[in-house]
Amino acid sequence: MQGVNSVTKQKTKAPAIVTDGIGTDILKGSAFAVGAMAVGILGVWAISCLVSGVIEAGGPLHMFSSWLSAVSGM
């Protein structure tokens, strides 16, 4: 008669995926560093193009007037 009123306990294990996250953190940091470096290189290139344009035009006012005449077509 012991089995009629007794409560049985069972442990069930839920399926879980265990990841350490170390590899993904390194990849995210590397991707951020490469992106930041690319933006920096692009910025340096743009500034050097502006400086060379100002030098070639003979000054910032000449460059602006040349740009304005090129855009307006006059």
PDB file with one MODEL, atoms N, CA, C and O in Angstrom:
MODEL        1
ATOM      1  N   MET A   1       0.801  -1.192   0.000  1.00  0.00           N
ATOM      2  CA  MET A   1       0.000   0.000   0.000  1.00  0.00           C
ATOM      3  C   MET A   1       0.845   1.258   0.000  1.00  0.00           C
ATOM      4  O   MET A   1       0.329   2.374  -0.043  1.00  0.00           O
ATOM      5  N   GLN A   2       2.045   1.073   0.045  1.00  0.00           N
ATOM      6  CA  GLN A   2       2.935   2.206   0.083  1.00  0.00           C
ATOM      7  C   GLN A   2       2.942   2.965  -1.251  1.00  0.00           C
ATOM      8  O   GLN A   2       3.148   4.179  -1.225  1.00  0.00           O
ATOM      9  N   GLY A   3       2.740   2.358  -2.370  1.00  0.00           N
ATOM     10  CA  GLY A   3       2.806   2.971  -3.684  1.00  0.00           C
ATOM     11  C   GLY A   3       1.592   3.789  -4.037  1.00  0.00           C
ATOM     12  O   GLY A   3       1.660   4.578  -4.979  1.00  0.00           O
ATOM     13  N   VAL A   4       0.478   3.647  -3.333  1.00  0.00           N
ATOM     14  CA  VAL A   4      -0.750   4.348  -3.684  1.00  0.00           C
ATOM     15  C   VAL A   4      -0.665   5.831  -3.330  1.00  0.00           C
ATOM     16  O   VAL A   4      -1.104   6.657  -4.130  1.00  0.00           O
ATOM     17  N   ASN A   5      -0.133   6.199  -2.196  1.00  0.00           N
ATOM     18  CA  ASN A   5      -0.096   7.585  -1.748  1.00  0.00           C
ATOM     19  C   ASN A   5       1.288   8.224  -1.892  1.00  0.00           C
ATOM     20  O   ASN A   5       1.454   9.389  -1.531  1.00  0.00           O
ATOM     21  N   SER A   6       2.250   7.523  -2.389  1.00  0.00           N
ATOM     22  CA  SER A   6       3.594   8.088  -2.474  1.00  0.00           C
ATOM     23  C   SER A   6       3.732   8.986  -3.710  1.00  0.00           C
ATOM     24  O   SER A   6       3.126   8.742  -4.754  1.00  0.00           O
ATOM     25  N   VAL A   7       4.528  10.001  -3.556  1.00  0.00           N
ATOM     26  CA  VAL A   7       4.782  10.939  -4.649  1.00  0.00           C
ATOM     27  C   VAL A   7       6.182  10.656  -5.179  1.00  0.00           C
ATOM     28  O   VAL A   7       7.146  10.580  -4.417  1.00  0.00           O
ATOM     29  N   THR A   8       6.277  10.503  -6.476  1.00  0.00           N
ATOM     30  CA  THR A   8       7.586  10.259  -7.074  1.00  0.00           C
ATOM     31  C   THR A   8       8.091  11.556  -7.688  1.00  0.00           C
ATOM     32  O   THR A   8       7.324  12.311  -8.285  1.00  0.00           O
ATOM     33  N   LYS A   9       9.360  11.803  -7.539  1.00  0.00           N
ATOM     34  CA  LYS A   9       9.992  12.993  -8.098  1.00  0.00           C
ATOM     35  C   LYS A   9      10.949  12.565  -9.201  1.00  0.00           C
ATOM     36  O   LYS A   9      11.721  11.618  -9.050  1.00  0.00           O
ATOM     37  N   GLN A  10      10.879  13.276 -10.298  1.00  0.00           N
ATOM     38  CA  GLN A  10      11.777  13.012 -11.412  1.00  0.00           C
ATOM     39  C   GLN A  10      12.434  14.314 -11.833  1.00  0.00           C
ATOM     40  O   GLN A  10      11.797  15.366 -11.884  1.00  0.00           O
ATOM     41  N   LYS A  11      13.680  14.222 -12.125  1.00  0.00           N
ATOM     42  CA  LYS A  11      14.395  15.387 -12.636  1.00  0.00           C
ATOM     43  C   LYS A  11      14.376  15.328 -14.156  1.00  0.00           C
ATOM     44  O   LYS A  11      14.731  14.314 -14.757  1.00  0.00           O
ATOM     45  N   THR A  12      13.964  16.412 -14.756  1.00  0.00           N
ATOM     46  CA  THR A  12      13.988  16.490 -16.222  1.00  0.00           C
ATOM     47  C   THR A  12      14.991  17.560 -16.609  1.00  0.00           C
ATOM     48  O   THR A  12      15.083  18.604 -15.963  1.00  0.00           O
ATOM     49  N   LYS A  13      15.716  17.300 -17.630  1.00  0.00           N
ATOM     50  CA  LYS A  13      16.719  18.244 -18.113  1.00  0.00           C
ATOM     51  C   LYS A  13      16.192  18.918 -19.376  1.00  0.00           C
ATOM     52  O   LYS A  13      15.774  18.259 -20.328  1.00  0.00           O
ATOM     53  N   ALA A  14      16.224  20.235 -19.358  1.00  0.00           N
ATOM     54  CA  ALA A  14      15.805  20.993 -20.526  1.00  0.00           C
ATOM     55  C   ALA A  14      16.989  21.107 -21.480  1.00  0.00           C
ATOM     56  O   ALA A  14      18.126  21.274 -21.038  1.00  0.00           O
ATOM     57  N   PRO A  15      16.735  21.018 -22.774  1.00  0.00           N
ATOM     58  CA  PRO A  15      17.845  21.171 -23.727  1.00  0.00           C
ATOM     59  C   PRO A  15      18.356  22.611 -23.716  1.00  0.00           C
ATOM     60  O   PRO A  15      17.565  23.554 -23.747  1.00  0.00           O
ATOM     61  N   ALA A  16      19.654  22.777 -23.672  1.00  0.00           N
ATOM     62  CA  ALA A  16      20.254  24.109 -23.636  1.00  0.00           C
ATOM     63  C   ALA A  16      21.512  24.125 -24.493  1.00  0.00           C
ATOM     64  O   ALA A  16      22.228  23.129 -24.600  1.00  0.00           O
ATOM     65  N   ILE A  17      21.756  25.251 -25.085  1.00  0.00           N
ATOM     66  CA  ILE A  17      22.973  25.439 -25.869  1.00  0.00           C
ATOM     67  C   ILE A  17      23.910  26.303 -25.038  1.00  0.00           C
ATOM     68  O   ILE A  17      23.539  27.393 -24.602  1.00  0.00           O
ATOM     69  N   VAL A  18      25.091  25.826 -24.827  1.00  0.00           N
ATOM     70  CA  VAL A  18      26.061  26.548 -24.017  1.00  0.00           C
ATOM     71  C   VAL A  18      27.122  27.132 -24.943  1.00  0.00           C
ATOM     72  O   VAL A  18      27.773  26.412 -25.701  1.00  0.00           O
ATOM     73  N   THR A  19      27.281  28.439 -24.867  1.00  0.00           N
ATOM     74  CA  THR A  19      28.336  29.097 -25.630  1.00  0.00           C
ATOM     75  C   THR A  19      29.148  29.945 -24.678  1.00  0.00           C
ATOM     76  O   THR A  19      28.626  30.470 -23.695  1.00  0.00           O
ATOM     77  N   ASP A  20      30.414  30.073 -24.975  1.00  0.00           N
ATOM     78  CA  ASP A  20      31.270  30.856 -24.090  1.00  0.00           C
ATOM     79  C   ASP A  20      31.323  32.324 -24.495  1.00  0.00           C
ATOM     80  O   ASP A  20      31.602  33.164 -23.640  1.00  0.00           O
ATOM     81  N   GLY A  21      31.073  32.670 -25.737  1.00  0.00           N
ATOM     82  CA  GLY A  21      31.035  34.057 -26.170  1.00  0.00           C
ATOM     83  C   GLY A  21      32.389  34.686 -26.404  1.00  0.00           C
ATOM     84  O   GLY A  21      32.452  35.850 -26.802  1.00  0.00           O
ATOM     85  N   ILE A  22      33.459  33.981 -26.178  1.00  0.00           N
ATOM     86  CA  ILE A  22      34.792  34.576 -26.339  1.00  0.00           C
ATOM     87  C   ILE A  22      35.084  34.840 -27.816  1.00  0.00           C
ATOM     88  O   ILE A  22      35.577  35.911 -28.169  1.00  0.00           O
ATOM     89  N   GLY A  23      34.789  33.892 -28.656  1.00  0.00           N
ATOM     90  CA  GLY A  23      35.071  34.058 -30.082  1.00  0.00           C
ATOM     91  C   GLY A  23      34.255  35.165 -30.717  1.00  0.00           C
ATOM     92  O   GLY A  23      34.761  35.908 -31.557  1.00  0.00           O
ATOM     93  N   THR A  24      32.987  35.282 -30.322  1.00  0.00           N
ATOM     94  CA  THR A  24      32.150  36.326 -30.914  1.00  0.00           C
ATOM     95  C   THR A  24      32.575  37.704 -30.437  1.00  0.00           C
ATOM     96  O   THR A  24      32.488  38.664 -31.203  1.00  0.00           O
ATOM     97  N   ASP A  25      33.027  37.831 -29.208  1.00  0.00           N
ATOM     98  CA  ASP A  25      33.499  39.129 -28.719  1.00  0.00           C
ATOM     99  C   ASP A  25      34.740  39.581 -29.475  1.00  0.00           C
ATOM    100  O   ASP A  25      34.883  40.763 -29.789  1.00  0.00           O
ATOM    101  N   ILE A  26      35.624  38.657 -29.764  1.00  0.00           N
ATOM    102  CA  ILE A  26      36.840  38.991 -30.512  1.00  0.00           C
ATOM    103  C   ILE A  26      36.483  39.412 -31.928  1.00  0.00           C
ATOM    104  O   ILE A  26      37.047  40.370 -32.457  1.00  0.00           O
ATOM    105  N   LEU A  27      35.541  38.695 -32.546  1.00  0.00           N
ATOM    106  CA  LEU A  27      35.139  39.050 -33.907  1.00  0.00           C
ATOM    107  C   LEU A  27      34.452  40.408 -33.949  1.00  0.00           C
ATOM    108  O   LEU A  27      34.695  41.198 -34.862  1.00  0.00           O
ATOM    109  N   LYS A  28      33.595  40.688 -32.965  1.00  0.00           N
ATOM    110  CA  LYS A  28      32.923  41.990 -32.939  1.00  0.00           C
ATOM    111  C   LYS A  28      33.926  43.126 -32.740  1.00  0.00           C
ATOM    112  O   LYS A  28      33.821  44.172 -33.379  1.00  0.00           O
ATOM    113  N   GLY A  29      34.891  42.917 -31.858  1.00  0.00           N
ATOM    114  CA  GLY A  29      35.906  43.943 -31.636  1.00  0.00           C
ATOM    115  C   GLY A  29      36.775  44.160 -32.852  1.00  0.00           C
ATOM    116  O   GLY A  29      37.130  45.294 -33.175  1.00  0.00           O
ATOM    117  N   SER A  30      37.118  43.082 -33.527  1.00  0.00           N
ATOM    118  CA  SER A  30      37.938  43.196 -34.737  1.00  0.00           C
ATOM    119  C   SER A  30      37.175  43.897 -35.851  1.00  0.00           C
ATOM    120  O   SER A  30      37.736  44.732 -36.562  1.00  0.00           O
ATOM    121  N   ALA A  31      35.897  43.561 -36.005  1.00  0.00           N
ATOM    122  CA  ALA A  31      35.088  44.203 -37.043  1.00  0.00           C
ATOM    123  C   ALA A  31      34.937  45.694 -36.756  1.00  0.00           C
ATOM    124  O   ALA A  31      34.978  46.509 -37.677  1.00  0.00           O
ATOM    125  N   PHE A  32      34.765  46.053 -35.496  1.00  0.00           N
ATOM    126  CA  PHE A  32      34.672  47.471 -35.129  1.00  0.00           C
ATOM    127  C   PHE A  32      35.974  48.196 -35.416  1.00  0.00           C
ATOM    128  O   PHE A  32      35.964  49.320 -35.918  1.00  0.00           O
ATOM    129  N   ALA A  33      37.096  47.559 -35.102  1.00  0.00           N
ATOM    130  CA  ALA A  33      38.401  48.187 -35.330  1.00  0.00           C
ATOM    131  C   ALA A  33      38.664  48.379 -36.818  1.00  0.00           C
ATOM    132  O   ALA A  33      39.181  49.419 -37.225  1.00  0.00           O
ATOM    133  N   VAL A  34      38.316  47.395 -37.626  1.00  0.00           N
ATOM    134  CA  VAL A  34      38.519  47.511 -39.074  1.00  0.00           C
ATOM    135  C   VAL A  34      37.625  48.610 -39.642  1.00  0.00           C
ATOM    136  O   VAL A  34      38.062  49.385 -40.492  1.00  0.00           O
ATOM    137  N   GLY A  35      36.379  48.683 -39.178  1.00  0.00           N
ATOM    138  CA  GLY A  35      35.469  49.732 -39.641  1.00  0.00           C
ATOM    139  C   GLY A  35      35.947  51.118 -39.252  1.00  0.00           C
ATOM    140  O   GLY A  35      35.886  52.050 -40.054  1.00  0.00           O
ATOM    141  N   ALA A  36      36.426  51.256 -38.013  1.00  0.00           N
ATOM    142  CA  ALA A  36      36.928  52.556 -37.557  1.00  0.00           C
ATOM    143  C   ALA A  36      38.167  52.967 -38.343  1.00  0.00           C
ATOM    144  O   ALA A  36      38.340  54.142 -38.667  1.00  0.00           O
ATOM    145  N   MET A  37      39.018  52.008 -38.647  1.00  0.00           N
ATOM    146  CA  MET A  37      40.220  52.314 -39.419  1.00  0.00           C
ATOM    147  C   MET A  37      39.847  52.721 -40.849  1.00  0.00           C
ATOM    148  O   MET A  37      40.457  53.631 -41.411  1.00  0.00           O
ATOM    149  N   ALA A  38      38.860  52.060 -41.433  1.00  0.00           N
ATOM    150  CA  ALA A  38      38.431  52.410 -42.789  1.00  0.00           C
ATOM    151  C   ALA A  38      37.841  53.822 -42.824  1.00  0.00           C
ATOM    152  O   ALA A  38      38.099  54.580 -43.759  1.00  0.00           O
ATOM    153  N   VAL A  39      37.052  54.173 -41.810  1.00  0.00           N
ATOM    154  CA  VAL A  39      36.489  55.517 -41.745  1.00  0.00           C
ATOM    155  C   VAL A  39      37.601  56.553 -41.569  1.00  0.00           C
ATOM    156  O   VAL A  39      37.546  57.628 -42.168  1.00  0.00           O
ATOM    157  N   GLY A  40      38.598  56.240 -40.759  1.00  0.00           N
ATOM    158  CA  GLY A  40      39.726  57.147 -40.576  1.00  0.00           C
ATOM    159  C   GLY A  40      40.508  57.362 -41.848  1.00  0.00           C
ATOM    160  O   GLY A  40      40.876  58.491 -42.174  1.00  0.00           O
ATOM    161  N   ILE A  41      40.765  56.289 -42.569  1.00  0.00           N
ATOM    162  CA  ILE A  41      41.494  56.405 -43.844  1.00  0.00           C
ATOM    163  C   ILE A  41      40.686  57.221 -44.846  1.00  0.00           C
ATOM    164  O   ILE A  41      41.246  58.047 -45.566  1.00  0.00           O
ATOM    165  N   LEU A  42      39.391  57.000 -44.896  1.00  0.00           N
ATOM    166  CA  LEU A  42      38.528  57.765 -45.804  1.00  0.00           C
ATOM    167  C   LEU A  42      38.527  59.245 -45.442  1.00  0.00           C
ATOM    168  O   LEU A  42      38.544  60.098 -46.329  1.00  0.00           O
ATOM    169  N   GLY A  43      38.507  59.556 -44.162  1.00  0.00           N
ATOM    170  CA  GLY A  43      38.547  60.951 -43.729  1.00  0.00           C
ATOM    171  C   GLY A  43      39.850  61.633 -44.086  1.00  0.00           C
ATOM    172  O   GLY A  43      39.850  62.781 -44.531  1.00  0.00           O
ATOM    173  N   VAL A  44      40.955  60.943 -43.898  1.00  0.00           N
ATOM    174  CA  VAL A  44      42.267  61.506 -44.253  1.00  0.00           C
ATOM    175  C   VAL A  44      42.342  61.738 -45.757  1.00  0.00           C
ATOM    176  O   VAL A  44      42.877  62.755 -46.200  1.00  0.00           O
ATOM    177  N   TRP A  45      41.814  60.807 -46.543  1.00  0.00           N
ATOM    178  CA  TRP A  45      41.821  60.954 -48.000  1.00  0.00           C
ATOM    179  C   TRP A  45      40.978  62.157 -48.427  1.00  0.00           C
ATOM    180  O   TRP A  45      41.379  62.917 -49.309  1.00  0.00           O
ATOM    181  N   ALA A  46      39.802  62.330 -47.798  1.00  0.00           N
ATOM    182  CA  ALA A  46      38.929  63.451 -48.158  1.00  0.00           C
ATOM    183  C   ALA A  46      39.578  64.784 -47.812  1.00  0.00           C
ATOM    184  O   ALA A  46      39.508  65.726 -48.601  1.00  0.00           O
ATOM    185  N   ILE A  47      40.203  64.876 -46.656  1.00  0.00           N
ATOM    186  CA  ILE A  47      40.862  66.122 -46.262  1.00  0.00           C
ATOM    187  C   ILE A  47      42.047  66.429 -47.176  1.00  0.00           C
ATOM    188  O   ILE A  47      42.269  67.584 -47.539  1.00  0.00           O
ATOM    189  N   SER A  48      42.802  65.402 -47.547  1.00  0.00           N
ATOM    190  CA  SER A  48      43.929  65.644 -48.448  1.00  0.00           C
ATOM    191  C   SER A  48      43.451  66.095 -49.830  1.00  0.00           C
ATOM    192  O   SER A  48      44.112  66.905 -50.480  1.00  0.00           O
ATOM    193  N   CYS A  49      42.311  65.574 -50.278  1.00  0.00           N
ATOM    194  CA  CYS A  49      41.759  66.032 -51.559  1.00  0.00           C
ATOM    195  C   CYS A  49      41.312  67.484 -51.479  1.00  0.00           C
ATOM    196  O   CYS A  49      41.522  68.247 -52.422  1.00  0.00           O
ATOM    197  N   LEU A  50      40.700  67.874 -50.371  1.00  0.00           N
ATOM    198  CA  LEU A  50      40.293  69.268 -50.214  1.00  0.00           C
ATOM    199  C   LEU A  50      41.498  70.200 -50.152  1.00  0.00           C
ATOM    200  O   LEU A  50      41.490  71.270 -50.759  1.00  0.00           O
ATOM    201  N   VAL A  51      42.516  69.801 -49.432  1.00  0.00           N
ATOM    202  CA  VAL A  51      43.720  70.636 -49.322  1.00  0.00           C
ATOM    203  C   VAL A  51      44.393  70.774 -50.681  1.00  0.00           C
ATOM    204  O   VAL A  51      44.818  71.868 -51.054  1.00  0.00           O
ATOM    205  N   SER A  52      44.493  69.679 -51.420  1.00  0.00           N
ATOM    206  CA  SER A  52      45.129  69.769 -52.741  1.00  0.00           C
ATOM    207  C   SER A  52      44.284  70.606 -53.701  1.00  0.00           C
ATOM    208  O   SER A  52      44.830  71.291 -54.565  1.00  0.00           O
ATOM    209  N   GLY A  53      42.962  70.558 -53.561  1.00  0.00           N
ATOM    210  CA  GLY A  53      42.097  71.400 -54.392  1.00  0.00           C
ATOM    211  C   GLY A  53      42.259  72.870 -54.080  1.00  0.00           C
ATOM    212  O   GLY A  53      42.268  73.709 -54.982  1.00  0.00           O
ATOM    213  N   VAL A  54      42.389  73.184 -52.798  1.00  0.00           N
ATOM    214  CA  VAL A  54      42.598  74.584 -52.403  1.00  0.00           C
ATOM    215  C   VAL A  54      43.939  75.078 -52.915  1.00  0.00           C
ATOM    216  O   VAL A  54      44.037  76.205 -53.401  1.00  0.00           O
ATOM    217  N   ILE A  55      44.964  74.261 -52.815  1.00  0.00           N
ATOM    218  CA  ILE A  55      46.294  74.652 -53.302  1.00  0.00           C
ATOM    219  C   ILE A  55      46.274  74.847 -54.818  1.00  0.00           C
ATOM    220  O   ILE A  55      46.842  75.813 -55.327  1.00  0.00           O
ATOM    221  N   GLU A  56      45.628  73.941 -55.532  1.00  0.00           N
ATOM    222  CA  GLU A  56      45.585  74.017 -56.996  1.00  0.00           C
ATOM    223  C   GLU A  56      44.778  75.226 -57.472  1.00  0.00           C
ATOM    224  O   GLU A  56      45.113  75.835 -58.488  1.00  0.00           O
ATOM    225  N   ALA A  57      43.717  75.574 -56.741  1.00  0.00           N
ATOM    226  CA  ALA A  57      42.878  76.693 -57.165  1.00  0.00           C
ATOM    227  C   ALA A  57      43.492  78.037 -56.818  1.00  0.00           C
ATOM    228  O   ALA A  57      43.131  79.048 -57.419  1.00  0.00           O
ATOM    229  N   GLY A  58      44.398  78.071 -55.875  1.00  0.00           N
ATOM    230  CA  GLY A  58      45.020  79.335 -55.510  1.00  0.00           C
ATOM    231  C   GLY A  58      44.430  79.932 -54.243  1.00  0.00           C
ATOM    232  O   GLY A  58      44.659  81.108 -53.961  1.00  0.00           O
ATOM    233  N   GLY A  59      43.695  79.173 -53.491  1.00  0.00           N
ATOM    234  CA  GLY A  59      43.120  79.668 -52.233  1.00  0.00           C
ATOM    235  C   GLY A  59      41.684  79.199 -52.083  1.00  0.00           C
ATOM    236  O   GLY A  59      41.060  78.753 -53.046  1.00  0.00           O
ATOM    237  N   PRO A  60      41.165  79.304 -50.862  1.00  0.00           N
ATOM    238  CA  PRO A  60      39.808  78.808 -50.632  1.00  0.00           C
ATOM    239  C   PRO A  60      38.731  79.622 -51.352  1.00  0.00           C
ATOM    240  O   PRO A  60      37.720  79.059 -51.772  1.00  0.00           O
ATOM    241  N   LEU A  61      38.931  80.943 -51.504  1.00  0.00           N
ATOM    242  CA  LEU A  61      37.928  81.752 -52.205  1.00  0.00           C
ATOM    243  C   LEU A  61      37.900  81.426 -53.697  1.00  0.00           C
ATOM    244  O   LEU A  61      36.830  81.353 -54.302  1.00  0.00           O
ATOM    245  N   HIS A  62      39.070  81.232 -54.282  1.00  0.00           N
ATOM    246  CA  HIS A  62      39.128  80.849 -55.703  1.00  0.00           C
ATOM    247  C   HIS A  62      38.521  79.461 -55.914  1.00  0.00           C
ATOM    248  O   HIS A  62      37.854  79.205 -56.917  1.00  0.00           O
ATOM    249  N   MET A  63      38.761  78.593 -54.971  1.00  0.00           N
ATOM    250  CA  MET A  63      38.191  77.250 -55.091  1.00  0.00           C
ATOM    251  C   MET A  63      36.669  77.311 -55.017  1.00  0.00           C
ATOM    252  O   MET A  63      35.985  76.646 -55.795  1.00  0.00           O
ATOM    253  N   PHE A  64      36.135  78.100 -54.091  1.00  0.00           N
ATOM    254  CA  PHE A  64      34.682  78.218 -53.974  1.00  0.00           C
ATOM    255  C   PHE A  64      34.068  78.845 -55.211  1.00  0.00           C
ATOM    256  O   PHE A  64      33.024  78.397 -55.686  1.00  0.00           O
ATOM    257  N   SER A  65      34.714  79.888 -55.739  1.00  0.00           N
ATOM    258  CA  SER A  65      34.159  80.530 -56.939  1.00  0.00           C
ATOM    259  C   SER A  65      34.251  79.598 -58.146  1.00  0.00           C
ATOM    260  O   SER A  65      33.351  79.588 -58.986  1.00  0.00           O
ATOM    261  N   SER A  66      35.325  78.818 -58.242  1.00  0.00           N
ATOM    262  CA  SER A  66      35.445  77.833 -59.326  1.00  0.00           C
ATOM    263  C   SER A  66      34.386  76.752 -59.191  1.00  0.00           C
ATOM    264  O   SER A  66      33.792  76.330 -60.183  1.00  0.00           O
ATOM    265  N   TRP A  67      34.147  76.302 -57.960  1.00  0.00           N
ATOM    266  CA  TRP A  67      33.126  75.279 -57.726  1.00  0.00           C
ATOM    267  C   TRP A  67      31.740  75.819 -58.062  1.00  0.00           C
ATOM    268  O   TRP A  67      30.919  75.132 -58.669  1.00  0.00           O
ATOM    269  N   LEU A  68      31.497  77.059 -57.657  1.00  0.00           N
ATOM    270  CA  LEU A  68      30.196  77.667 -57.926  1.00  0.00           C
ATOM    271  C   LEU A  68      29.957  77.848 -59.417  1.00  0.00           C
ATOM    272  O   LEU A  68      28.845  77.628 -59.898  1.00  0.00           O
ATOM    273  N   SER A  69      30.993  78.248 -60.154  1.00  0.00           N
ATOM    274  CA  SER A  69      30.812  78.402 -61.605  1.00  0.00           C
ATOM    275  C   SER A  69      30.665  77.048 -62.293  1.00  0.00           C
ATOM    276  O   SER A  69      29.971  76.940 -63.304  1.00  0.00           O
ATOM    277  N   ALA A  70      31.323  76.000 -61.745  1.00  0.00           N
ATOM    278  CA  ALA A  70      31.165  74.676 -62.337  1.00  0.00           C
ATOM    279  C   ALA A  70      29.770  74.117 -62.081  1.00  0.00           C
ATOM    280  O   ALA A  70      29.203  73.461 -62.954  1.00  0.00           O
ATOM    281  N   VAL A  71      29.208  74.364 -60.907  1.00  0.00           N
ATOM    282  CA  VAL A  71      27.886  73.849 -60.580  1.00  0.00           C
ATOM    283  C   VAL A  71      26.806  74.623 -61.331  1.00  0.00           C
ATOM    284  O   VAL A  71      25.855  74.031 -61.840  1.00  0.00           O
ATOM    285  N   SER A  72      26.954  75.946 -61.399  1.00  0.00           N
ATOM    286  CA  SER A  72      25.918  76.754 -62.051  1.00  0.00           C
ATOM    287  C   SER A  72      26.046  76.724 -63.586  1.00  0.00           C
ATOM    288  O   SER A  72      25.078  77.010 -64.292  1.00  0.00           O
ATOM    289  N   GLY A  73      27.217  76.385 -64.094  1.00  0.00           N
ATOM    290  CA  GLY A  73      27.398  76.326 -65.539  1.00  0.00           C
ATOM    291  C   GLY A  73      27.759  77.659 -66.161  1.00  0.00           C
ATOM    292  O   GLY A  73      27.719  77.785 -67.385  1.00  0.00           O
ATOM    293  N   MET A  74      28.098  78.626 -65.392  1.00  0.00           N
ATOM    294  CA  MET A  74      28.440  79.964 -65.921  1.00  0.00           C
ATOM    295  C   MET A  74      29.929  80.126 -66.025  1.00  0.00           C
ATOM    296  O   MET A  74      30.408  81.178 -66.447  1.00  0.00           O
TER     297      MET A  74
ENDMDL
END
